[in-house]
């Protein structure tokens, strides 16, 4: 599978191309290094597409490595989900899956090396004291009273830490760098903490675990990574990344390059906050279709191609802080499904229609294209009977002037069928409409009625042959464009109470027995996906992926027209 990475700005791709043109030797090696403490989200998808895409474009390799340094928050379930997500997106990592824990022995040996060189020490300060001694952005830190322990004492204490002699928080190993550095990351960062926790890969072998900062760059070096690509929040960590490479006998020297992370409006991409939504039962697990997790997007009906296309559209820059419109993501999936999703008719809010001039037992079957522009898709067989269901929103007793659907005494065409006229409205004892009685003009199948113009076309389903199904209408989980912008407020206050609306719907018979994750355009309604958990054993559940309206496409068209107009003006002036 080849990913097109040339359609949007990508400064990292340009840098690598310049390196190659300048005579750079050796294979490009990138990596995607998630921590297995949650499910991947759309921001991770950007990083996946970037790292694997660069390797593909330049004939290199991309590793999948789990930076598993915190056993208290990591689970095998997260590892399995991450591997599944990367594969589903269409990427294959080079070699076996790698783990930072594979390098624990080497990392410990390098920690001992720093101790012997007088560049690391065991500190007895408590976590609160370490924070206090570290200083602030405007005040330098103070050296720990344990900073000048001898290498021999530090080596002994470090080994006893490894053996589990001390309690958690009692001691840490710190690098000895510069407590007065303006970069707080260089103020004697922690290299090892005591953790009496079983690790999902190494079991109970270790009682101490390396910090992420100490592990990450050295793992890159061990694997021969050439370009360590990460988001901008790690820019201030780069001097520390390079300090370790300078002061350890590492086999390679990766280059760290930072890019702007993805910030999507009406969305959260903090794993901690997403986990809270899951743990509190606010959403239905990590793959809830309202979440921006890759598994949630998959369950909602997004395709790998649409997510890759979205990541291409937004590009790769160093400009941070901007919000990407979620309409771009919707545009990417609409563009894909418009071309590739078969069509079907489904009535989400059923209103019964009796066609009074159609005899009891009468039945016609129409052969309808599976897709208006795809001859390779099989035709659907749509039965027409005396009793039908239409959508309740397609009827009004007192319609406004431009309501081109069904109303008393008015006509409308049934999609792929006849023109009908509403002759009678039936209500229950409380005045609710329960049924419409209509008549058919049998001379209108495939042609316009004589002497009159019928503008409206509505979808419908045979009452006799329609299949009952549950349809879940998903919307943005948050009402606020940046739900966590105010750090002093609770982001849960911005939850959208109508982010999920469930309908008891009726679908045409071609929908019966569809495979989970089958995607359709329900005509005039939107794009939907058969739920991969709920479907089966005769049950049909569809999740709305996205509505039919594409505001982003209109925005792009207007912007393109504006640019073309500006270019013409410039040419005329020239």
C-alpha positions as CSV (number, residue, x, y, z in Angstrom):
1,X,0.0,0.0,0.0
2,X,1.4,3.4,-1.0
3,X,0.4,6.6,0.6
4,X,0.3,9.8,-1.3
5,X,2.3,12.3,0.8
6,X,2.7,15.0,-1.8
7,X,-0.7,16.8,-1.8
8,X,-0.2,19.1,1.3
9,X,2.7,20.9,3.0
10,X,5.1,18.6,4.7
11,X,8.3,20.2,5.8
12,X,9.8,17.0,7.2
13,X,9.4,15.3,3.8
14,X,11.0,18.2,2.1
15,X,14.0,18.1,4.6
16,X,14.5,14.4,3.9
17,X,14.3,14.9,0.2
18,X,16.9,17.7,0.5
19,X,19.2,15.4,2.5
20,X,18.9,12.7,-0.2
21,X,19.6,15.1,-3.0
22,X,22.6,16.4,-1.1
23,X,24.1,12.9,-1.1
24,X,22.9,11.4,2.2
25,X,23.8,7.7,2.5
26,X,21.9,5.0,4.3
27,X,18.3,3.9,4.6
28,X,15.7,6.2,6.2
29,X,14.4,4.6,9.4
30,X,11.4,6.1,11.3
31,X,9.3,4.8,14.1
32,X,5.9,5.1,15.7
33,X,6.4,4.8,19.4
34,X,3.1,4.8,21.4
35,X,2.9,4.3,25.1
36,X,0.5,1.4,25.7
37,X,-1.7,3.3,28.2
38,X,-4.8,4.0,26.1
39,X,-6.2,3.7,22.6
40,X,-4.9,5.7,19.7
41,X,-6.8,8.7,18.5
42,X,-6.9,10.9,15.4
43,X,-3.8,12.8,16.5
44,X,-1.9,9.5,16.5
45,X,-3.3,8.7,13.1
46,X,-1.5,11.8,11.8
47,X,1.8,10.6,13.3
48,X,1.2,7.1,11.9
49,X,0.6,8.4,8.4
50,X,3.6,10.7,8.7
51,X,6.1,8.1,9.9
52,X,5.0,5.2,7.8
53,X,4.4,7.5,4.8
54,X,8.0,8.9,5.0
55,X,9.4,5.4,5.1
56,X,7.3,4.3,2.2
57,X,8.1,7.3,0.0
58,X,11.9,7.1,0.6
59,X,12.3,3.3,0.5
60,X,13.0,3.1,4.2
61,X,11.6,1.2,7.2
62,X,9.2,2.2,10.0
63,X,9.3,0.5,13.3
64,X,6.4,0.0,15.7
65,X,7.8,0.2,19.2
66,X,5.9,0.4,22.5
67,X,7.6,2.8,24.9
68,X,6.4,0.8,27.9
69,X,8.1,2.4,30.9
70,X,5.1,2.7,33.3
71,X,3.6,-0.7,34.1
72,X,1.0,0.8,36.5
73,X,-0.8,2.4,33.5
74,X,-0.1,-0.1,30.7
75,X,-2.1,-3.1,29.6
76,X,-1.9,-5.8,27.0
77,X,-5.3,-4.8,25.8
78,X,-3.9,-1.4,24.7
79,X,-1.0,-3.1,22.9
80,X,-3.4,-5.4,21.0
81,X,-5.7,-2.4,20.1
82,X,-2.8,-0.3,18.9
83,X,-1.4,-3.1,16.6
84,X,-4.9,-3.6,15.2
85,X,-5.3,0.2,14.5
86,X,-2.0,0.5,12.7
87,X,-2.8,-2.6,10.6
88,X,-6.3,-1.4,9.9
89,X,-5.0,1.9,8.6
90,X,-3.1,-0.1,6.0
91,X,0.5,0.0,7.3
92,X,3.0,-2.7,8.0
93,X,5.9,-2.2,10.4
94,X,9.4,-3.4,9.6
95,X,10.3,-6.6,11.4
96,X,8.7,-7.7,14.7
97,X,6.9,-5.4,17.1
98,X,9.4,-3.8,19.4
99,X,9.3,-2.8,23.0
100,X,11.4,-0.4,25.0
101,X,11.4,-3.1,27.7
102,X,13.4,-5.2,25.3
103,X,16.3,-2.8,26.0
104,X,15.9,-2.6,29.8
105,X,19.2,-4.5,30.4
106,X,21.1,-2.1,28.1
107,X,19.4,1.0,29.6
108,X,20.4,-0.1,33.1
109,X,24.0,-0.7,31.9
110,X,24.0,2.9,30.4
111,X,22.6,4.2,33.7
112,X,25.6,2.6,35.5
113,X,27.9,4.1,32.9
114,X,26.6,7.6,33.8
115,X,27.0,6.9,37.5
116,X,30.6,5.8,37.0
117,X,31.3,8.9,34.9
118,X,30.0,11.1,37.8
119,X,27.0,12.2,35.6
120,X,24.2,10.5,37.6
121,X,23.4,10.1,41.3
122,X,20.9,8.5,43.6
123,X,18.7,11.1,45.3
124,X,16.8,10.6,48.6
125,X,14.7,13.7,48.2
126,X,10.9,13.1,48.2
127,X,8.9,13.8,45.1
128,X,7.6,17.1,46.6
129,X,11.2,18.1,47.7
130,X,12.5,17.4,44.1
131,X,9.8,19.7,42.7
132,X,10.7,22.4,45.3
133,X,14.4,22.1,44.6
134,X,13.9,22.2,40.8
135,X,13.0,25.9,40.9
136,X,10.6,27.7,38.5
137,X,10.7,29.2,35.0
138,X,12.1,32.4,36.6
139,X,14.2,31.0,39.4
140,X,17.1,28.5,39.1
141,X,17.0,25.2,41.0
142,X,19.0,24.2,43.9
143,X,21.3,21.2,44.1
144,X,20.2,18.2,46.1
145,X,22.2,17.5,49.3
146,X,22.8,14.0,47.9
147,X,24.2,15.3,44.6
148,X,27.8,14.8,45.4
149,X,27.6,11.2,46.5
150,X,30.6,9.2,45.2
151,X,30.2,6.9,42.1
152,X,30.9,3.9,44.3
153,X,28.0,4.8,46.8
154,X,25.7,5.6,43.9
155,X,26.4,2.3,42.1
156,X,25.7,0.4,45.3
157,X,22.4,2.3,46.0
158,X,21.3,1.8,42.4
159,X,21.9,-1.9,42.6
160,X,19.9,-2.1,45.9
161,X,17.1,-0.1,44.2
162,X,17.1,-2.7,41.4
163,X,16.9,-5.5,44.0
164,X,13.8,-4.0,45.6
165,X,15.4,-3.0,48.9
166,X,13.7,0.4,49.0
167,X,10.1,1.5,49.0
168,X,8.5,3.4,46.1
169,X,9.4,7.1,46.3
170,X,12.2,6.5,48.7
171,X,15.0,7.0,46.1
172,X,15.4,7.9,42.5
173,X,18.3,8.0,40.1
174,X,18.9,11.4,38.5
175,X,21.2,12.7,35.8
176,X,23.7,15.3,37.0
177,X,23.4,18.1,34.4
178,X,22.7,21.8,35.4
179,X,20.3,22.9,38.2
180,X,20.6,26.5,37.0
181,X,19.7,25.7,33.3
182,X,16.9,27.9,31.9
183,X,15.5,24.7,30.4
184,X,13.9,22.9,33.4
185,X,14.2,19.6,31.6
186,X,18.0,19.8,32.2
187,X,17.8,20.4,35.9
188,X,18.9,16.9,36.9
189,X,16.1,14.9,35.4
190,X,15.0,11.6,36.9
191,X,16.3,8.5,35.1
192,X,14.9,5.7,37.2
193,X,12.0,5.4,39.7
194,X,11.2,2.5,42.1
195,X,8.0,0.7,41.0
196,X,6.9,-2.5,42.8
197,X,4.7,-3.4,39.9
198,X,4.5,-6.3,37.5
199,X,5.3,-5.5,33.9
200,X,3.2,-6.8,31.0
201,X,6.4,-7.9,29.2
202,X,9.1,-8.5,31.8
203,X,6.9,-9.7,34.7
204,X,8.5,-9.1,38.1
205,X,12.1,-9.0,36.9
206,X,12.5,-5.3,37.6
207,X,11.8,-3.2,40.7
208,X,12.9,0.0,39.0
209,X,11.8,1.5,35.7
210,X,13.5,4.0,33.4
211,X,11.8,7.4,32.7
212,X,10.3,8.1,29.3
213,X,13.0,10.8,28.5
214,X,15.8,8.4,29.3
215,X,14.3,5.5,27.5
216,X,13.0,7.1,24.3
217,X,16.2,8.5,22.7
218,X,18.3,5.5,23.6
219,X,15.7,3.1,22.2
220,X,15.9,5.2,19.0
221,X,19.6,4.9,19.0
222,X,19.6,1.1,19.6
223,X,17.2,0.6,16.6
224,X,19.2,2.9,14.3
225,X,16.4,5.4,13.9
226,X,17.5,8.2,11.5
227,X,14.6,10.6,12.1
228,X,12.9,10.7,15.5
229,X,9.7,12.6,14.6
230,X,7.6,13.9,17.5
231,X,5.2,16.7,18.3
232,X,6.2,20.2,19.4
233,X,5.7,19.6,23.1
234,X,8.9,17.6,23.0
235,X,10.9,20.5,21.5
236,X,12.1,21.6,25.0
237,X,13.1,18.0,25.6
238,X,15.4,17.9,22.6
239,X,18.5,19.2,24.5
240,X,18.1,16.4,27.0
241,X,17.6,13.9,24.2
242,X,20.9,15.1,22.7
243,X,22.7,15.2,26.1
244,X,22.1,11.5,26.6
245,X,23.3,10.8,23.1
246,X,26.4,12.9,23.8
247,X,27.2,11.2,27.1
248,X,26.5,7.5,26.3
249,X,28.2,5.1,24.0
250,X,25.2,4.7,21.8
251,X,25.5,2.9,18.4
252,X,23.7,5.6,16.4
253,X,22.6,9.3,16.6
254,X,19.0,9.9,15.6
255,X,17.8,13.4,14.7
256,X,14.8,14.6,16.6
257,X,12.3,16.7,14.5
258,X,9.2,18.3,15.9
259,X,5.9,19.0,14.1
260,X,2.6,20.6,15.2
261,X,0.2,18.2,16.8
262,X,-3.4,17.9,15.5
263,X,-6.0,20.0,17.4
264,X,-9.5,19.2,16.1
265,X,-12.4,21.4,17.1
266,X,-15.3,20.0,19.2
267,X,-12.9,17.2,20.1
268,X,-10.6,16.1,22.8
269,X,-7.3,14.3,22.1
270,X,-6.0,14.0,25.6
271,X,-5.6,10.3,26.5
272,X,-6.1,11.1,30.1
273,X,-9.4,12.8,29.5
274,X,-10.6,10.2,27.0
275,X,-9.9,7.6,29.6
276,X,-12.0,9.5,32.1
277,X,-14.9,9.5,29.7
278,X,-14.5,5.8,29.4
279,X,-14.0,5.0,33.1
280,X,-17.0,7.2,34.1
281,X,-19.3,5.5,31.6
282,X,-20.0,8.7,29.8
283,X,-19.2,6.8,26.6
284,X,-19.5,3.2,25.6
285,X,-15.9,2.2,25.8
286,X,-12.8,3.3,23.9
287,X,-14.4,2.5,20.5
288,X,-17.5,4.6,21.2
289,X,-18.3,6.2,17.8
290,X,-18.4,9.6,19.4
291,X,-14.7,9.4,20.4
292,X,-11.9,10.5,18.1
293,X,-10.1,7.2,18.7
294,X,-9.2,5.3,15.6
295,X,-11.3,2.3,16.8
296,X,-14.2,4.7,17.5
297,X,-13.9,6.2,14.0
298,X,-13.8,2.8,12.5
299,X,-16.9,1.7,14.4
300,X,-18.6,4.9,13.2
301,X,-17.9,4.0,9.6
302,X,-14.7,5.8,8.7
303,X,-12.5,4.1,6.2
304,X,-8.7,3.8,6.4
305,X,-8.5,5.7,3.1
306,X,-10.6,8.6,4.5
307,X,-8.4,9.0,7.6
308,X,-5.2,8.9,5.5
309,X,-6.8,11.5,3.1
310,X,-7.6,13.7,6.0
311,X,-4.1,13.5,7.4
312,X,-2.8,14.5,3.9
313,X,-5.2,17.4,3.7
314,X,-4.0,19.0,7.0
315,X,-0.3,18.7,6.1
316,X,2.7,18.7,8.4
317,X,4.0,22.1,9.7
318,X,5.6,23.6,12.8
319,X,2.8,26.2,13.2
320,X,1.2,25.3,16.5
321,X,-2.0,26.4,18.3
322,X,-4.4,26.4,15.4
323,X,-7.7,24.4,15.3
324,X,-8.4,22.1,12.4
325,X,-12.1,22.1,11.5
326,X,-13.8,18.8,12.0
327,X,-15.7,19.6,8.8
328,X,-12.4,18.6,7.0
329,X,-12.7,15.2,8.5
330,X,-16.3,14.9,7.5
331,X,-15.4,16.0,4.0
332,X,-12.7,13.3,3.7
333,X,-15.2,10.5,4.6
334,X,-18.0,11.9,2.4
335,X,-15.7,12.0,-0.6
336,X,-14.8,8.4,0.0
337,X,-18.3,7.0,0.6
338,X,-19.8,9.1,-2.2
339,X,-17.8,7.0,-4.6
340,X,-17.7,3.7,-2.8
341,X,-20.8,3.2,-0.6
342,X,-23.8,1.3,-2.1
343,X,-27.2,3.0,-1.8
344,X,-30.2,1.8,0.1
345,X,-33.5,3.3,1.4
346,X,-34.2,3.5,5.1
347,X,-36.9,5.3,7.0
348,X,-35.7,6.6,10.4
349,X,-39.0,8.0,11.7
350,X,-41.6,5.7,10.1
351,X,-45.1,7.1,9.2
352,X,-47.4,4.5,7.6
353,X,-48.9,5.2,4.2
354,X,-51.8,3.2,2.7
355,X,-52.2,3.4,-1.0
356,X,-55.9,3.1,-1.3
357,X,-56.1,2.4,-5.1
358,X,-53.5,-0.4,-4.9
359,X,-55.2,-3.8,-4.5
360,X,-54.6,-6.0,-1.4
361,X,-51.7,-8.4,-2.1
362,X,-50.4,-6.3,-5.1
363,X,-46.6,-6.4,-5.4
364,X,-44.1,-5.0,-7.8
365,X,-40.4,-5.4,-7.7
366,X,-38.0,-2.8,-9.0
367,X,-34.4,-3.5,-9.9
368,X,-32.4,-0.5,-8.7
369,X,-28.7,0.2,-9.2
370,X,-26.6,-0.4,-6.1
371,X,-24.7,2.8,-7.0
372,X,-25.7,5.4,-9.6
373,X,-22.1,5.5,-11.1
374,X,-20.8,2.0,-10.3
375,X,-21.8,-0.8,-12.7
376,X,-19.7,-3.2,-10.6
377,X,-22.1,-3.0,-7.7
378,X,-25.1,-5.5,-7.8
379,X,-28.6,-4.2,-8.3
380,X,-31.0,-4.1,-5.4
381,X,-34.5,-5.6,-5.6
382,X,-37.0,-3.1,-4.0
383,X,-40.6,-4.3,-3.5
384,X,-43.5,-2.0,-3.9
385,X,-46.7,-2.9,-2.0
386,X,-50.0,-1.3,-0.9
387,X,-48.7,-0.3,2.5
388,X,-45.5,1.7,2.8
389,X,-43.5,3.7,5.3
390,X,-42.2,7.2,4.6
391,X,-40.2,9.5,6.9
392,X,-42.4,11.5,9.2
393,X,-40.3,14.6,8.3
394,X,-41.4,14.2,4.7
395,X,-45.0,15.2,5.6
396,X,-46.6,18.4,6.9
397,X,-50.2,19.2,7.4
398,X,-49.6,22.9,6.9
399,X,-46.5,23.2,4.8
400,X,-44.6,26.4,4.0
401,X,-44.5,27.6,0.4
402,X,-41.3,25.8,-0.7
403,X,-42.0,22.5,1.1
404,X,-41.7,20.1,-1.9
405,X,-42.6,16.9,-0.1
406,X,-46.0,15.4,0.9
407,X,-48.9,17.4,2.2
408,X,-52.7,17.1,2.1
409,X,-53.9,17.3,-1.5
410,X,-50.3,17.5,-2.7
411,X,-48.3,15.1,-4.8
412,X,-44.8,13.7,-4.5
413,X,-42.8,11.0,-6.3
414,X,-41.7,7.9,-4.5
415,X,-38.0,7.3,-5.3
416,X,-37.7,4.9,-8.2
417,X,-41.5,4.5,-8.3
418,X,-44.8,6.3,-8.9
419,X,-46.2,9.7,-8.0
420,X,-48.7,9.6,-5.1
421,X,-51.2,12.1,-3.7
422,X,-52.2,12.5,-0.1
423,X,-56.0,12.3,0.2
424,X,-56.6,11.7,3.9
425,X,-54.8,12.2,7.2
426,X,-55.6,9.7,10.0
427,X,-55.0,10.7,13.7
428,X,-55.4,9.0,17.0
429,X,-57.5,10.2,20.0
430,X,-54.8,12.7,21.1
431,X,-54.4,14.2,17.6
432,X,-51.2,12.5,16.6
433,X,-50.9,11.5,12.9
434,X,-50.8,7.7,12.7
435,X,-51.4,7.1,9.0
436,X,-51.7,8.7,5.6
437,X,-54.1,7.5,2.9
438,X,-52.8,8.2,-0.5
439,X,-53.6,7.3,-4.1
440,X,-51.2,6.3,-6.9
441,X,-51.0,7.7,-10.4
442,X,-50.1,4.5,-12.2
443,X,-49.1,6.4,-15.4
444,X,-46.0,7.9,-13.8
445,X,-43.6,5.0,-13.4
446,X,-40.4,6.3,-15.0
447,X,-42.1,9.4,-16.5
448,X,-43.6,12.7,-15.5
449,X,-47.4,13.1,-15.0
450,X,-49.4,14.7,-17.8
451,X,-50.1,18.4,-17.4
452,X,-48.6,19.0,-14.0
453,X,-45.1,19.3,-12.4
454,X,-44.1,17.3,-9.3
455,X,-40.9,18.6,-7.7
456,X,-40.5,16.5,-4.7
457,X,-39.0,13.0,-4.4
458,X,-39.0,11.1,-1.1
459,X,-37.7,7.7,0.0
460,X,-39.9,4.9,1.3
461,X,-39.9,1.3,2.4
462,X,-42.5,-1.5,1.9
463,X,-44.3,-2.2,5.2
464,X,-44.5,-5.9,4.4
465,X,-40.9,-6.4,3.3
466,X,-39.1,-3.8,5.3
467,X,-36.6,-4.9,7.9
468,X,-36.6,-3.4,11.4
469,X,-33.4,-1.9,12.6
470,X,-31.8,0.4,15.2
471,X,-30.2,3.5,13.8
472,X,-27.9,5.5,16.1
473,X,-27.5,9.1,15.1
474,X,-24.1,10.3,16.4
475,X,-23.1,13.9,16.6
476,X,-20.2,15.9,18.2
477,X,-19.7,14.8,21.8
478,X,-19.0,18.4,22.8
479,X,-20.9,21.7,22.2
480,X,-17.9,23.9,22.8
481,X,-15.3,24.3,20.0
482,X,-12.5,23.9,22.5
483,X,-14.0,21.9,25.4
484,X,-10.9,22.0,27.6
485,X,-9.7,25.5,26.7
486,X,-10.6,26.9,30.1
487,X,-8.2,25.1,32.4
488,X,-10.2,26.2,35.5
489,X,-13.5,24.7,34.2
490,X,-14.7,21.2,33.9
491,X,-14.7,20.1,30.3
492,X,-17.6,17.7,31.1
493,X,-19.8,20.8,31.4
494,X,-19.7,21.1,27.6
495,X,-21.0,17.6,26.8
496,X,-23.6,17.5,24.1
497,X,-26.8,15.8,25.5
498,X,-27.9,14.9,22.0
499,X,-24.6,13.4,20.8
500,X,-26.5,10.1,20.5
501,X,-30.1,9.7,19.4
502,X,-31.5,6.2,18.8
503,X,-34.2,5.6,16.1
504,X,-36.3,2.5,15.6
505,X,-36.1,2.5,11.8
506,X,-37.2,0.4,8.8
507,X,-34.9,-0.5,6.0
508,X,-35.3,-1.9,2.6
509,X,-34.9,-5.7,2.4
510,X,-31.5,-5.6,0.7
511,X,-30.1,-4.5,4.1
512,X,-31.1,-7.8,5.8
513,X,-28.1,-9.8,6.9
514,X,-25.4,-7.3,5.9
515,X,-21.9,-7.9,7.3
516,X,-20.6,-5.8,10.2
517,X,-18.8,-2.7,9.1
518,X,-20.7,-2.6,5.8
519,X,-21.2,1.0,4.8
520,X,-24.2,2.5,2.9
521,X,-25.6,5.8,1.8
522,X,-29.2,5.8,3.1
523,X,-30.7,7.9,0.3
524,X,-31.6,11.5,1.3
525,X,-30.4,10.8,4.9
526,X,-26.7,10.2,5.2
527,X,-23.9,7.6,5.4
528,X,-24.2,4.7,7.8
529,X,-22.2,1.7,9.0
530,X,-23.4,-1.6,10.3
531,X,-22.2,-1.7,13.9
532,X,-19.4,-4.3,14.3
533,X,-20.5,-5.3,17.8
534,X,-24.2,-5.2,17.7
535,X,-25.0,-6.7,14.2
536,X,-25.5,-10.4,13.9
537,X,-28.1,-13.1,14.7
538,X,-30.8,-11.2,12.9
539,X,-30.2,-7.9,14.6
540,X,-29.5,-4.8,12.6
541,X,-27.8,-1.8,14.1
542,X,-26.5,1.1,12.0
543,X,-24.3,4.0,13.1
544,X,-24.5,7.3,11.3
545,X,-21.1,8.1,10.0
546,X,-21.9,11.6,8.6
547,X,-24.8,13.4,7.1
548,X,-25.0,14.2,3.4
549,X,-24.4,17.9,3.6
550,X,-20.8,18.9,3.0
551,X,-20.1,22.4,4.1
552,X,-16.3,22.0,3.8
553,X,-16.6,21.1,0.1
554,X,-18.5,24.4,-0.4
555,X,-15.8,26.2,1.6
556,X,-13.0,24.7,-0.6
557,X,-14.9,25.6,-3.7
558,X,-15.3,29.2,-2.6
559,X,-11.7,29.5,-1.6
560,X,-10.6,28.0,-4.9
561,X,-12.8,30.4,-6.9
562,X,-11.4,33.3,-4.8
563,X,-7.8,32.3,-5.5
564,X,-8.6,32.0,-9.2
565,X,-10.2,35.4,-9.2
566,X,-7.2,36.9,-7.5
567,X,-4.8,35.3,-10.0
568,X,-6.8,36.7,-12.9
569,X,-6.8,40.1,-11.4
570,X,-3.1,40.0,-10.9
571,X,-2.6,38.8,-14.5
572,X,-4.8,41.6,-15.8
573,X,-2.9,44.2,-13.8
574,X,0.3,42.8,-15.0
